[in-house]
Structure formats: C-alpha cells, structure tokens
C-alpha cells in the first residue's frame, strides 16, 4: 500500500507555521510498513484542493489529510471531499450530539457555526475525536485504486491521538517494517566520529547509520527494515553495541536524552548536589539544567554574572572571603562551591565579545569543575557560529561532570 499526505492551510504555505504533522505521520506509517510516496502542502483554495485530492487518490491506496476541519469559513476539507466524490454534505446526528456534549460539559453554549463540524460527505464515516471539537472523516474513493481517504484535524495533539487510536489499527500492515533509533554522543567533531566508526557509516550497510550535529552533540541515526519488529530490534541493538564498542565514553545517551538528563540522573542516584557559576552564558547552563524535571533533587542553583569583576563583587556581598588580587576562575569557583554548599561546582568564564566580529580572531573560553580533591580546568576555542556558543559551552561543562562521575579520565 502506498500513501500520500496532504497538509491544508494557507498558514503553512505562507511559512507562518511549519508542517510537522506530515513528518510525524510518515514516521508512523513507515513503522507500520507502509510507504509514503508524496507530501503535499496546499493553501485554502477549494478548486486546487479538489484537483489534488483526486490525483492523489488515483495514485495511492491511502490519502491522509490534516487540517481544515474547524468551524470557520476557511476550513474546506469536508467540502473538498464531498466535491471530489460528487456527493452532498449531511448532518451526522451522532457527531452533532458529541459536539453539543463537549460544549455543555464546559458550560458553554455551542455557537451555531460549530454545527458545520457535524457535516459529513454522504457515505463517509466519523473518526472519533476524544479531546477536540473536530471529528475526522473517513471515506473511500469510488474509482481505482479505491483509496481510503482519511481527514484528521491539524491540531497535533488531536491528530496524533486519533491516528494512533482510530486509524492505524484499521490499516493493513506492510511486509517490510521500518524502525529508527538514535544514539547521542559528545566530545569529538563529526569527521572524527566518522573515522572512529569506520565501516559502520558505509553506504548500503543494514542498518544504515547516519550522522547529524546540533550544538556539538553528534547524533547517530540508525535506520533498518525487516519483516517483524523483533528482526528490526535485533539489528538495531547489534549496531548500538558496535557503536558503543567503537566510541566508548563518547556515547552518552539515546533518543531524546540530553547531557543534562544523564548528569542529573547520575547525581540523583548518588544523592549528590551541584551548582553553577556562569560569567559568559547569561544563565544558559542553569536554564538547561532547570528544564529537566528531575533537576530540583540535585541542582542547588546558579550564580550568574556578566563578567569576573562583578562576580567578585557579588560573591563578596554574599559573604565569601576576600580573593587574591587577580583570582583565577578556579579560585572563584571554589569560593562559590563553599557558598552553595554542594558536592560539585561547574563554572564557565566570560569570552571576548569583540572577537566575534573579527575575521582574524576567535574567542577562548574556560570551564571549571570543582569537587572534593578535584579541580579541573579546560580551555578551548569557540569557532563556528556564535549563535551556538552558549549551547556548546553548557554541554562541554556538563560532559566534564559526566566523565568525572563515570570515573573517566577527563584528559583522555
């Protein structure tokens, strides 16, 4: 079975919003063994929509539509489907009763305009929407290949739940299932990672291993196919083990795991705490940590200053002892750790903003880890896009703590 996906809305074609629904649906269909042959993004133009829907239904066995099921005048999906099929729209009493129930449950009088959402092309079926006012529509084209045409709301939360619960169970499963996995790494550049991986990234290998980069995090994307979920999982697991063998401690997590998740989980397991001192990132490090819901158990807080001089003044005002004439970042970090009364202190220096505009120079930054009997300072040069400096530095210092907690020599 081949599928096509149509995303409807002038807000998508104008660029005001991004179509993430088509991407998500393609991933779910691939996992089910169904091949998506095309994505279409179309503005709110009824004639163009009807032409596109007919041509898609003539090519593919499944056409999924997202968007255009609301109550306003620019919601054209139901009319498009009726016009293509050459049938009228009629009120579905069960859908109307569901709409009225939703509004009454909220103690709101249903606007007359919302009755439009209970209009369905003659011969179509209702796709139940348990969390929104827009039911979906399922109809079958009366010409070969007699495509199933399924329209779902554009709201991602509604669309995803309806697809998983109301649509996917009724679709035939393809012969070749596709599965994906991600392995996340940090500590080397993209080309070095590829060298270390050797033949694992070779073209034509199954599973295929691709490399993507975001703010110095290297993500290895594993893609494979098989006749059963178990066959796919075995191949993915074997490739993960090979990756870990080749890269060792450079691997820190899988799927959506970030460095802050790993560090916080390790500290929580050990009932230890940490704090941060930031001079150059404007609180980006503390914010990254704070966004992880498990962090309050181990994160004691962060001190944020624009530069070293104001950090010294601020720490003195908070009660720290006097510093030497030109204190190092390590000295200031040790004082901050004592003040915060934590097991670990992570510190990031400021960097020369003027160098960012220079063609000849790039700024340097220092990161410091302070623990009982442990003082580590690393210096590195910030090349590349200045827009990701804060992200790169935040990850670098978190990775330093991760390595320490794992007992890995940070200089290796």
LOZABA-907806 format. One record per residue (C-alpha): residue in three letters; chain; x, y, z. Coordinates in nm, 3 decimals. Each point is the difference from the previous one (the first is absolute). Layout:
REM LOZABA-907806
+-----+---+---------+---------+---------+
|   r | c |       X |       Y |       Z |
+-----+---+---------+---------+---------+
| ala | A |       X |       Y |       Z |
...
+-----+---+---------+---------+---------+
This chain:
REM LOZABA-907806
+-----+---+---------+---------+---------+
|   r | c |       X |       Y |       Z |
+-----+---+---------+---------+---------+
| unk | A |   0.000 |   0.000 |   0.000 |
| unk | A |   0.131 |   0.343 |  -0.098 |
| unk | A |  -0.107 |   0.315 |   0.184 |
| unk | A |  -0.003 |   0.374 |  -0.059 |
| unk | A |  -0.045 |   0.275 |   0.256 |
| unk | A |  -0.172 |   0.333 |  -0.057 |
| unk | A |   0.048 |   0.284 |   0.252 |
| unk | A |  -0.255 |   0.278 |  -0.048 |
| unk | A |   0.031 |   0.363 |   0.104 |
| unk | A |   0.115 |   0.335 |  -0.135 |
| unk | A |   0.195 |   0.043 |   0.324 |
| unk | A |   0.217 |  -0.293 |  -0.114 |
| unk | A |   0.060 |   0.114 |  -0.357 |
| unk | A |   0.077 |   0.356 |   0.118 |
| unk | A |   0.263 |  -0.130 |   0.243 |
| unk | A |  -0.181 |   0.138 |   0.304 |
| unk | A |  -0.016 |  -0.355 |   0.140 |
| unk | A |   0.206 |  -0.311 |  -0.058 |
| unk | A |  -0.161 |  -0.325 |  -0.116 |
| unk | A |   0.120 |  -0.253 |   0.258 |
| unk | A |  -0.308 |  -0.220 |  -0.038 |
| unk | A |   0.113 |  -0.148 |  -0.333 |
| unk | A |   0.338 |  -0.089 |   0.145 |
| unk | A |  -0.157 |  -0.174 |   0.301 |
| unk | A |  -0.253 |  -0.190 |  -0.212 |
| unk | A |   0.272 |  -0.118 |  -0.239 |
| unk | A |   0.201 |  -0.138 |   0.290 |
| unk | A |  -0.300 |  -0.189 |   0.140 |
| unk | A |  -0.095 |  -0.140 |  -0.340 |
| unk | A |   0.358 |  -0.114 |  -0.067 |
| unk | A |   0.003 |  -0.181 |   0.335 |
| unk | A |  -0.319 |  -0.174 |  -0.117 |
| unk | A |   0.165 |  -0.106 |  -0.324 |
| unk | A |  -0.187 |   0.245 |  -0.224 |
| unk | A |   0.188 |   0.213 |  -0.254 |
| unk | A |  -0.073 |   0.373 |  -0.029 |
| unk | A |   0.063 |   0.113 |  -0.356 |
| unk | A |  -0.082 |   0.371 |   0.030 |
| unk | A |  -0.071 |   0.293 |   0.234 |
| unk | A |  -0.218 |   0.289 |  -0.120 |
| unk | A |  -0.049 |   0.335 |   0.174 |
| unk | A |  -0.291 |   0.200 |  -0.142 |
| unk | A |  -0.160 |   0.337 |   0.070 |
| unk | A |  -0.371 |   0.046 |   0.069 |
| unk | A |  -0.112 |  -0.018 |  -0.365 |
| unk | A |  -0.294 |  -0.233 |  -0.057 |
| unk | A |   0.057 |  -0.060 |  -0.373 |
| unk | A |   0.367 |  -0.081 |   0.046 |
| unk | A |  -0.080 |  -0.221 |   0.300 |
| unk | A |  -0.253 |  -0.204 |  -0.197 |
| unk | A |   0.241 |  -0.049 |  -0.292 |
| unk | A |   0.282 |  -0.106 |   0.233 |
| unk | A |  -0.218 |  -0.241 |   0.200 |
| unk | A |  -0.126 |  -0.173 |  -0.316 |
| unk | A |   0.348 |  -0.040 |  -0.147 |
| unk | A |   0.137 |  -0.133 |   0.331 |
| unk | A |  -0.288 |  -0.249 |   0.030 |
| unk | A |   0.069 |  -0.119 |  -0.357 |
| unk | A |   0.366 |  -0.070 |   0.083 |
| unk | A |  -0.006 |  -0.137 |   0.354 |
| unk | A |  -0.204 |  -0.238 |   0.214 |
| unk | A |   0.000 |   0.230 |   0.304 |
| unk | A |  -0.031 |   0.378 |   0.013 |
| unk | A |   0.036 |   0.167 |   0.339 |
| unk | A |  -0.113 |   0.361 |   0.040 |
| unk | A |   0.075 |   0.230 |   0.295 |
| unk | A |  -0.162 |   0.336 |   0.062 |
| unk | A |  -0.309 |   0.180 |  -0.122 |
| unk | A |  -0.257 |  -0.165 |   0.229 |
| unk | A |  -0.080 |   0.297 |   0.221 |
| unk | A |  -0.323 |   0.203 |   0.000 |
| unk | A |   0.127 |   0.310 |  -0.185 |
| unk | A |  -0.048 |   0.097 |  -0.366 |
| unk | A |   0.357 |  -0.091 |  -0.094 |
| unk | A |  -0.044 |  -0.360 |   0.120 |
| unk | A |  -0.064 |  -0.170 |  -0.333 |
| unk | A |   0.092 |  -0.366 |   0.050 |
| unk | A |  -0.352 |  -0.141 |   0.033 |
| unk | A |  -0.119 |   0.195 |  -0.305 |
| unk | A |   0.307 |  -0.110 |  -0.198 |
| unk | A |  -0.070 |  -0.365 |   0.074 |
| unk | A |  -0.368 |   0.033 |  -0.090 |
| unk | A |   0.077 |   0.182 |  -0.327 |
| unk | A |   0.256 |  -0.260 |  -0.103 |
| unk | A |  -0.245 |  -0.282 |   0.067 |
| unk | A |  -0.289 |   0.187 |  -0.165 |
| unk | A |  -0.223 |  -0.030 |   0.307 |
| unk | A |  -0.174 |   0.239 |   0.239 |
| unk | A |   0.085 |   0.077 |   0.361 |
| unk | A |  -0.244 |  -0.122 |   0.263 |
| unk | A |  -0.027 |   0.037 |   0.376 |
| unk | A |   0.125 |  -0.299 |   0.196 |
| unk | A |  -0.221 |  -0.007 |   0.308 |
| unk | A |   0.249 |  -0.193 |   0.215 |
| unk | A |   0.275 |   0.251 |  -0.082 |
| unk | A |  -0.234 |   0.291 |   0.075 |
| unk | A |  -0.098 |  -0.152 |   0.335 |
| unk | A |   0.367 |  -0.042 |   0.088 |
| unk | A |   0.068 |   0.365 |  -0.082 |
| unk | A |  -0.292 |   0.119 |   0.210 |
| unk | A |   0.118 |  -0.217 |   0.288 |
| unk | A |   0.351 |   0.147 |  -0.015 |
| unk | A |  -0.131 |   0.356 |   0.026 |
| unk | A |  -0.258 |  -0.076 |   0.270 |
| unk | A |   0.265 |  -0.174 |   0.209 |
| unk | A |   0.193 |   0.328 |  -0.003 |
| unk | A |  -0.316 |   0.201 |   0.082 |
| unk | A |   0.024 |   0.179 |  -0.337 |
| unk | A |  -0.280 |   0.049 |  -0.251 |
| unk | A |   0.112 |  -0.152 |  -0.328 |
| unk | A |   0.028 |   0.264 |  -0.274 |
| unk | A |  -0.227 |  -0.073 |  -0.296 |
| unk | A |   0.304 |   0.001 |  -0.226 |
| unk | A |   0.142 |  -0.311 |   0.171 |
| unk | A |  -0.279 |  -0.211 |  -0.149 |
| unk | A |   0.208 |   0.008 |  -0.318 |
| unk | A |   0.233 |  -0.248 |   0.168 |
| unk | A |  -0.280 |  -0.259 |   0.003 |
| unk | A |  -0.035 |   0.016 |  -0.380 |
| unk | A |   0.136 |  -0.307 |  -0.178 |
| unk | A |   0.013 |  -0.105 |  -0.366 |
| unk | A |  -0.275 |  -0.252 |  -0.069 |
| unk | A |   0.138 |  -0.350 |   0.040 |
| unk | A |   0.293 |   0.099 |   0.224 |
| unk | A |   0.069 |  -0.109 |   0.358 |
| unk | A |   0.082 |   0.198 |   0.315 |
| unk | A |   0.348 |  -0.027 |   0.149 |
| unk | A |  -0.054 |   0.064 |   0.370 |
| unk | A |   0.190 |   0.288 |   0.160 |
| unk | A |   0.010 |  -0.057 |   0.378 |
| unk | A |   0.169 |   0.331 |   0.091 |
| unk | A |  -0.115 |   0.261 |  -0.255 |
| unk | A |  -0.304 |   0.132 |  -0.183 |
| unk | A |   0.111 |  -0.103 |  -0.350 |
| unk | A |  -0.089 |  -0.361 |  -0.086 |
| unk | A |   0.190 |  -0.165 |  -0.282 |
| unk | A |  -0.144 |  -0.133 |  -0.326 |
| unk | A |   0.067 |  -0.338 |  -0.166 |
| unk | A |  -0.127 |  -0.067 |  -0.349 |
| unk | A |   0.089 |  -0.227 |  -0.290 |
| unk | A |   0.056 |   0.120 |  -0.357 |
| unk | A |  -0.236 |  -0.164 |  -0.249 |
| unk | A |   0.271 |  -0.032 |  -0.268 |
| unk | A |   0.319 |  -0.215 |  -0.011 |
| unk | A |   0.203 |  -0.058 |   0.208 |
| unk | A |  -0.304 |   0.076 |   0.223 |
| unk | A |   0.215 |   0.193 |   0.244 |
| unk | A |  -0.083 |   0.043 |   0.365 |
| unk | A |  -0.016 |   0.376 |   0.060 |
| unk | A |   0.033 |   0.100 |   0.366 |
| unk | A |  -0.022 |   0.359 |   0.119 |
| unk | A |   0.126 |   0.094 |   0.347 |
| unk | A |   0.022 |   0.334 |   0.187 |
| unk | A |   0.313 |   0.210 |  -0.037 |
| unk | A |   0.048 |   0.038 |   0.378 |
| unk | A |   0.293 |  -0.239 |   0.062 |
| unk | A |  -0.118 |  -0.136 |   0.335 |
| unk | A |  -0.344 |  -0.085 |  -0.142 |
| unk | A |   0.135 |  -0.133 |  -0.329 |
| unk | A |   0.257 |  -0.230 |   0.163 |
| unk | A |  -0.242 |  -0.156 |   0.245 |
| unk | A |  -0.267 |  -0.053 |  -0.265 |
| unk | A |   0.247 |  -0.155 |  -0.242 |
| unk | A |   0.142 |  -0.242 |   0.258 |
| unk | A |  -0.334 |  -0.100 |   0.152 |
| unk | A |  -0.251 |   0.033 |  -0.284 |
| unk | A |   0.191 |  -0.036 |  -0.328 |
| unk | A |   0.317 |  -0.208 |   0.031 |
| unk | A |  -0.170 |  -0.312 |   0.143 |
| unk | A |  -0.215 |  -0.019 |  -0.314 |
| unk | A |   0.284 |   0.030 |  -0.253 |
| unk | A |   0.163 |  -0.311 |  -0.148 |
| unk | A |   0.356 |  -0.057 |   0.113 |
| unk | A |   0.267 |   0.006 |  -0.270 |
| unk | A |   0.241 |  -0.286 |  -0.060 |
| unk | A |   0.311 |   0.203 |   0.086 |
| unk | A |  -0.007 |   0.192 |   0.328 |
| unk | A |   0.234 |   0.296 |   0.047 |
| unk | A |   0.154 |   0.083 |   0.336 |
| unk | A |   0.219 |   0.287 |   0.117 |
| unk | A |   0.225 |   0.061 |   0.299 |
| unk | A |   0.234 |   0.278 |   0.113 |
| unk | A |   0.327 |  -0.013 |   0.192 |
| unk | A |   0.131 |   0.329 |   0.139 |
| unk | A |   0.370 |   0.080 |   0.040 |
| unk | A |   0.217 |   0.290 |   0.116 |
| unk | A |   0.367 |   0.083 |   0.009 |
| unk | A |   0.125 |  -0.022 |  -0.358 |
| unk | A |  -0.079 |   0.166 |  -0.332 |
| unk | A |  -0.209 |  -0.154 |  -0.277 |
| unk | A |   0.290 |  -0.109 |  -0.220 |
| unk | A |   0.189 |  -0.155 |   0.292 |
| unk | A |  -0.311 |  -0.191 |   0.105 |
| unk | A |  -0.036 |  -0.137 |  -0.352 |
| unk | A |   0.364 |  -0.113 |   0.004 |
| unk | A |  -0.049 |  -0.178 |   0.331 |
| unk | A |  -0.315 |  -0.172 |  -0.125 |
| unk | A |   0.176 |  -0.141 |  -0.307 |
| unk | A |  -0.221 |  -0.220 |  -0.218 |
| unk | A |  -0.306 |   0.059 |   0.218 |
| unk | A |  -0.087 |   0.310 |  -0.206 |
| unk | A |   0.067 |  -0.165 |  -0.339 |
| unk | A |  -0.264 |   0.044 |  -0.268 |
| unk | A |  -0.223 |  -0.301 |  -0.051 |
| unk | A |   0.057 |  -0.139 |   0.350 |
| unk | A |  -0.302 |  -0.144 |   0.182 |
| unk | A |  -0.078 |   0.157 |   0.238 |
| unk | A |   0.096 |   0.332 |  -0.153 |
| unk | A |   0.181 |   0.240 |   0.238 |
| unk | A |  -0.018 |   0.373 |  -0.077 |
| unk | A |   0.161 |   0.289 |   0.186 |
| unk | A |  -0.159 |   0.334 |   0.091 |
| unk | A |   0.132 |   0.281 |   0.221 |
| unk | A |  -0.176 |   0.251 |   0.225 |
| unk | A |   0.195 |   0.234 |   0.230 |
| unk | A |   0.293 |  -0.247 |   0.014 |
| unk | A |  -0.222 |  -0.299 |   0.084 |
| unk | A |   0.057 |  -0.276 |  -0.256 |
| unk | A |  -0.310 |  -0.211 |  -0.065 |
| unk | A |   0.039 |  -0.335 |  -0.172 |
| unk | A |  -0.326 |  -0.088 |  -0.174 |
| unk | A |  -0.052 |  -0.373 |  -0.048 |
| unk | A |  -0.252 |  -0.105 |  -0.266 |
| unk | A |  -0.096 |  -0.355 |  -0.092 |
| unk | A |  -0.286 |  -0.209 |  -0.137 |
| unk | A |  -0.124 |  -0.354 |   0.055 |
| unk | A |  -0.298 |  -0.228 |  -0.016 |
| unk | A |  -0.064 |   0.012 |   0.376 |
| unk | A |   0.061 |   0.250 |   0.281 |
| unk | A |   0.227 |  -0.258 |   0.166 |
| unk | A |   0.223 |  -0.028 |  -0.308 |
| unk | A |   0.038 |   0.378 |  -0.015 |
| unk | A |   0.074 |   0.027 |   0.373 |
| unk | A |   0.272 |  -0.266 |  -0.014 |
| unk | A |   0.177 |   0.180 |  -0.284 |
| unk | A |  -0.027 |   0.337 |   0.176 |
| unk | A |   0.128 |  -0.140 |   0.330 |
| unk | A |   0.298 |  -0.164 |  -0.169 |
| unk | A |   0.090 |   0.330 |  -0.167 |
| unk | A |  -0.033 |   0.189 |   0.330 |
| unk | A |   0.245 |  -0.243 |   0.160 |
| unk | A |   0.248 |   0.052 |  -0.285 |
| unk | A |  -0.032 |   0.378 |   0.036 |
| unk | A |   0.067 |  -0.018 |   0.374 |
| unk | A |   0.300 |  -0.226 |  -0.060 |
| unk | A |   0.144 |   0.245 |  -0.253 |
| unk | A |  -0.075 |   0.324 |   0.187 |
| unk | A |   0.006 |  -0.098 |   0.368 |
| unk | A |  -0.070 |   0.289 |   0.237 |
| unk | A |  -0.074 |   0.236 |  -0.291 |
| unk | A |  -0.347 |  -0.158 |  -0.001 |
| unk | A |  -0.218 |   0.157 |   0.269 |
| unk | A |  -0.362 |  -0.087 |  -0.080 |
| unk | A |  -0.273 |  -0.103 |  -0.240 |
| unk | A |  -0.305 |   0.149 |  -0.170 |
| unk | A |  -0.095 |   0.333 |   0.168 |
| unk | A |   0.251 |  -0.022 |   0.285 |
| unk | A |   0.217 |   0.310 |   0.049 |
| unk | A |   0.317 |   0.037 |   0.206 |
| unk | A |  -0.188 |   0.173 |   0.281 |
| unk | A |  -0.232 |  -0.301 |   0.032 |
| unk | A |   0.294 |  -0.238 |   0.042 |
| unk | A |   0.185 |   0.221 |   0.249 |
| unk | A |  -0.307 |   0.070 |   0.214 |
| unk | A |  -0.098 |  -0.369 |   0.007 |
| unk | A |   0.352 |  -0.103 |   0.105 |
| unk | A |   0.005 |   0.257 |   0.280 |
| unk | A |  -0.346 |  -0.097 |   0.122 |
| unk | A |   0.107 |  -0.366 |   0.015 |
| unk | A |   0.294 |   0.104 |   0.221 |
| unk | A |  -0.198 |   0.251 |   0.207 |
| unk | A |   0.247 |   0.273 |  -0.094 |
| unk | A |  -0.052 |   0.364 |  -0.094 |
| unk | A |   0.155 |   0.259 |  -0.229 |
| unk | A |  -0.018 |   0.370 |  -0.079 |
| unk | A |   0.115 |   0.229 |  -0.281 |
| unk | A |   0.192 |   0.325 |  -0.039 |
| unk | A |  -0.043 |   0.163 |  -0.341 |
| unk | A |   0.186 |   0.304 |  -0.127 |
| unk | A |  -0.048 |  -0.036 |  -0.372 |
| unk | A |  -0.324 |  -0.182 |  -0.070 |
| unk | A |  -0.264 |   0.222 |   0.160 |
| unk | A |  -0.144 |  -0.293 |   0.192 |
| unk | A |  -0.028 |  -0.237 |  -0.300 |
| unk | A |   0.159 |  -0.284 |   0.198 |
| unk | A |  -0.231 |   0.039 |   0.301 |
| unk | A |  -0.299 |   0.030 |  -0.230 |
| unk | A |   0.094 |  -0.319 |  -0.184 |
| unk | A |   0.022 |  -0.188 |   0.329 |
| unk | A |  -0.314 |   0.153 |   0.146 |
| unk | A |  -0.210 |  -0.109 |  -0.299 |
| unk | A |   0.047 |  -0.365 |   0.098 |
| unk | A |  -0.272 |  -0.091 |   0.250 |
| unk | A |   0.230 |  -0.219 |   0.212 |
| unk | A |   0.253 |   0.280 |   0.059 |
| unk | A |  -0.147 |   0.154 |   0.321 |
| unk | A |   0.117 |  -0.307 |   0.194 |
| unk | A |   0.368 |   0.073 |  -0.066 |
| unk | A |   0.034 |   0.351 |  -0.147 |
| unk | A |   0.071 |   0.250 |   0.278 |
| unk | A |  -0.022 |   0.302 |  -0.230 |
| unk | A |   0.213 |   0.226 |  -0.212 |
| unk | A |   0.194 |   0.324 |   0.033 |
| unk | A |  -0.005 |   0.214 |  -0.314 |
| unk | A |   0.222 |   0.303 |  -0.062 |
| unk | A |   0.091 |   0.189 |  -0.318 |
| unk | A |   0.375 |   0.000 |   0.072 |
| unk | A |   0.266 |  -0.091 |   0.258 |
| unk | A |   0.008 |   0.340 |   0.172 |
| unk | A |  -0.369 |  -0.003 |   0.078 |
| unk | A |   0.023 |  -0.364 |   0.105 |
| unk | A |   0.263 |   0.093 |   0.259 |
| unk | A |  -0.213 |   0.286 |   0.128 |
| unk | A |  -0.309 |  -0.217 |   0.013 |
| unk | A |   0.169 |  -0.287 |   0.182 |
| unk | A |   0.155 |   0.239 |   0.252 |
| unk | A |  -0.345 |   0.146 |   0.065 |
| unk | A |  -0.129 |  -0.352 |   0.060 |
| unk | A |   0.258 |  -0.055 |   0.271 |
| unk | A |   0.296 |  -0.171 |  -0.164 |
| unk | A |   0.351 |   0.071 |   0.121 |
| unk | A |   0.224 |   0.247 |  -0.182 |
| unk | A |   0.160 |  -0.114 |  -0.322 |
| unk | A |   0.358 |   0.042 |  -0.116 |
| unk | A |   0.086 |   0.298 |  -0.216 |
| unk | A |  -0.061 |  -0.176 |  -0.333 |
| unk | A |  -0.194 |  -0.312 |   0.092 |
| unk | A |  -0.021 |  -0.290 |  -0.242 |
| unk | A |  -0.331 |  -0.155 |  -0.106 |
| unk | A |   0.089 |  -0.300 |   0.216 |
| unk | A |   0.040 |   0.219 |   0.310 |
| unk | A |  -0.333 |   0.170 |  -0.061 |
| unk | A |  -0.172 |  -0.332 |  -0.074 |
| unk | A |   0.128 |  -0.149 |   0.327 |
| unk | A |  -0.142 |   0.295 |   0.189 |
| unk | A |  -0.333 |  -0.042 |  -0.179 |
| unk | A |  -0.009 |  -0.370 |   0.087 |
| unk | A |   0.058 |   0.074 |   0.368 |
| unk | A |  -0.271 |   0.263 |  -0.011 |
| unk | A |  -0.251 |  -0.233 |  -0.169 |
| unk | A |   0.101 |  -0.298 |   0.219 |
| unk | A |  -0.010 |  -0.252 |  -0.282 |
| unk | A |   0.199 |  -0.307 |  -0.101 |
| unk | A |   0.087 |   0.147 |  -0.339 |
| unk | A |   0.032 |   0.346 |  -0.151 |
| unk | A |   0.002 |   0.062 |  -0.374 |
| unk | A |   0.139 |   0.334 |  -0.117 |
| unk | A |   0.016 |   0.164 |  -0.342 |
| unk | A |   0.214 |   0.306 |  -0.078 |
| unk | A |  -0.097 |   0.299 |  -0.209 |
| unk | A |   0.139 |   0.044 |  -0.351 |
| unk | A |   0.105 |   0.298 |  -0.207 |
| unk | A |  -0.312 |   0.112 |  -0.189 |
| unk | A |   0.203 |   0.232 |  -0.224 |
| unk | A |   0.179 |  -0.298 |  -0.153 |
| unk | A |  -0.328 |  -0.137 |  -0.133 |
| unk | A |  -0.008 |   0.279 |  -0.257 |
| unk | A |   0.364 |  -0.052 |  -0.096 |
| unk | A |   0.108 |  -0.191 |  -0.311 |
| unk | A |   0.341 |  -0.079 |   0.150 |
| unk | A |  -0.073 |  -0.106 |   0.357 |
| unk | A |  -0.242 |  -0.226 |   0.184 |
| unk | A |  -0.064 |   0.014 |   0.376 |
| unk | A |   0.118 |  -0.250 |   0.260 |
| unk | A |  -0.206 |  -0.128 |   0.292 |
| unk | A |   0.085 |  -0.186 |   0.320 |
| unk | A |  -0.210 |  -0.255 |   0.185 |
| unk | A |   0.073 |  -0.117 |   0.355 |
| unk | A |  -0.115 |  -0.297 |   0.207 |
| unk | A |   0.051 |   0.013 |   0.377 |
| unk | A |  -0.052 |  -0.302 |   0.226 |
| unk | A |   0.157 |  -0.141 |   0.316 |
| unk | A |   0.366 |  -0.041 |  -0.087 |
| unk | A |  -0.067 |   0.077 |  -0.365 |
| unk | A |   0.059 |   0.318 |  -0.199 |
| unk | A |  -0.026 |  -0.026 |  -0.378 |
| unk | A |   0.034 |   0.292 |  -0.240 |
| unk | A |  -0.035 |  -0.030 |  -0.377 |
| unk | A |   0.056 |   0.271 |  -0.257 |
| unk | A |  -0.122 |  -0.016 |  -0.356 |
| unk | A |  -0.056 |   0.226 |  -0.298 |
| unk | A |  -0.351 |   0.097 |  -0.108 |
| unk | A |  -0.008 |  -0.032 |  -0.377 |
| unk | A |  -0.296 |  -0.022 |  -0.233 |
| unk | A |  -0.342 |   0.159 |   0.046 |
| unk | A |  -0.010 |   0.243 |   0.298 |
| unk | A |  -0.370 |  -0.079 |   0.035 |
| unk | A |   0.082 |  -0.342 |   0.149 |
| unk | A |   0.288 |   0.103 |   0.230 |
| unk | A |  -0.214 |  -0.013 |   0.313 |
| unk | A |  -0.141 |  -0.340 |  -0.089 |
| unk | A |   0.343 |  -0.145 |  -0.076 |
| unk | A |   0.156 |   0.135 |   0.320 |
| unk | A |  -0.292 |  -0.119 |   0.214 |
| unk | A |   0.029 |  -0.349 |  -0.144 |
| unk | A |   0.378 |  -0.006 |   0.039 |
| unk | A |  -0.010 |   0.068 |   0.374 |
| unk | A |  -0.284 |  -0.248 |   0.055 |
| unk | A |   0.199 |  -0.260 |  -0.188 |
| unk | A |   0.300 |   0.072 |   0.225 |
| unk | A |  -0.210 |  -0.085 |   0.304 |
| unk | A |  -0.144 |  -0.308 |  -0.172 |
| unk | A |   0.349 |  -0.137 |  -0.066 |
| unk | A |   0.104 |   0.069 |   0.359 |
| unk | A |  -0.304 |  -0.183 |   0.136 |
| unk | A |   0.073 |  -0.297 |  -0.227 |
| unk | A |   0.363 |  -0.011 |   0.110 |
| unk | A |   0.132 |   0.081 |  -0.346 |
| unk | A |   0.325 |   0.195 |  -0.028 |
| unk | A |  -0.119 |   0.338 |  -0.123 |
| unk | A |   0.326 |   0.049 |  -0.188 |
| unk | A |  -0.038 |  -0.319 |  -0.203 |
+-----+---+---------+---------+---------+
